[in-house]
Amino acid sequence: MKAKTAFDSHTTKIVIAEDELLVRVGLKSIIPWEKYNLELVSEFFNGDELLQYIRKYPPHILLLDIKLPGSSGLDILKIIHDENLPIQVIVISSWDDCYTMKQAMQLGAYEYIHKPQMTSTQLLEMILKIQAQLLHDNIRSNSRICKDKNSLIDFNIENWLSVKCANSFVLIYFTVHKNDKMENITTQKTVTSFIQEFISAKKEILLVSYMQNGCTLSVFSNDVSEHNFLKKISLLTNTLNANFKRFFNAKSIYGISKTCNADVSFQQALDQAQQAYASHFFSEKIYSYYSDSQIVSNCVEHSQFQELLKKIHMAFQQRNLENILMLIDQFQLAVPSEINNNKEELLYLIGTFLYEMADNQFSFYNDWIHELEKCGTFREVMNLFRCIIQGWYDKPLDKESHSTAFQIKNYVDKNYYSDISLIALSEKLHLTPSYISRLFKKEFGINLFEYITEIRIQSAKDLLKSTDFKIYEIAERIGFKSTINFDYAFKRITGISPSKYRDN
């Protein structure tokens, strides 16, 4: 069976595979793991032991040395590739040669770092980039309703059979939450004991199951009319809601299936109840009934949403905040009231926009997605969306910003040969990484790191003309961590290799 990793929690799981003890200790100590929701789950110095572990417990990210006892790093990469294990691999190696690097990249390595030149900021930025991509890829599948057919923790078959003997029944799926936050407080002990006490004298109500994220009640009736039956359901949910407020100071949300006959299976009724429950995201109703129209609503065309997001993106590039906020209002109004089950699709659309807007500032993107996923309603999502956009702007480019932009440029001009990253600049200049990146591009019309590369290549050209330094020495002097990267950047900008430039 194919191993499967899940992004259920927001902790990114990382494994280190390195045969040198000092390097392993260094890797563990150079990054503030908890600060960025990173969890170092295990470490290995032997390739065979590593392979056994990742086949059973695949991490999100593997920091992999090429030279390992037993199975080598390249062997591990090939197995990850061939078995399609869901692992992103950052190769950390003392070998700085094109052949090994090419092999690793062909086998699916995410990045290749030359160990002697590796810095904490370089490694952290790579890890955060992978973390952001994992979040982005999993937005669509992050549903708070447990949709696994095998998710029942306690399914009372005997009681369910008694329900099936009734003329009709309704299934109610519900959750209980702290205050206004969509943080589930249901535990099997507290909820089941409370519900069982509440329904003990009501023979027509059964606690069918306790699920990972919620509870399921079945209400059945033999001789009551449809109208009176639904009135009874309404009274039940209102009473439950009032009692959860009274005893737990908590809110509860309910999804109610159609009135079903004995031919309807438990899973069919549960699917209906969960779809009705999901409509709370848009309607904000305490309880919602399933209707056949919800089946159609699952396939709603999102082209108008995407078109509005394109307009928002264009206005964002033009720094027209007023227009952006107006378009966000239009976006909110464009959501049809009948959409009940497209929360994940909506978050995916907004998440995609934010991912592009983040412009490589992945720690910001990760924070935004975490906050968006906490939102319990569409209105909360849109309010947070507005706050993110407004916060991203800071303020228009004024004299102070103009001065700050040149301060950034002067620092880069004097320190281009050192390890410059947005995180390092942020700490040095006491500005947010996103502000530094945006301000520099606005003032000088060029990406900050493209500017750094151009300065380094210009310095390299001068050194190639005026000194006898070897190519790798020049690369080190101007801030490149490997000769491979230097050679690639030099060719990209000048059109020829450093050695040919020197010869000419």
Summary of the structure (lengths in Angstrom):
residues: 504
radius of gyration: 28.6
end to end distance: 58.5
largest distance: 99.3
contacts: 1537
relative contact order: 0.07
helix: 56%
strand: 13%
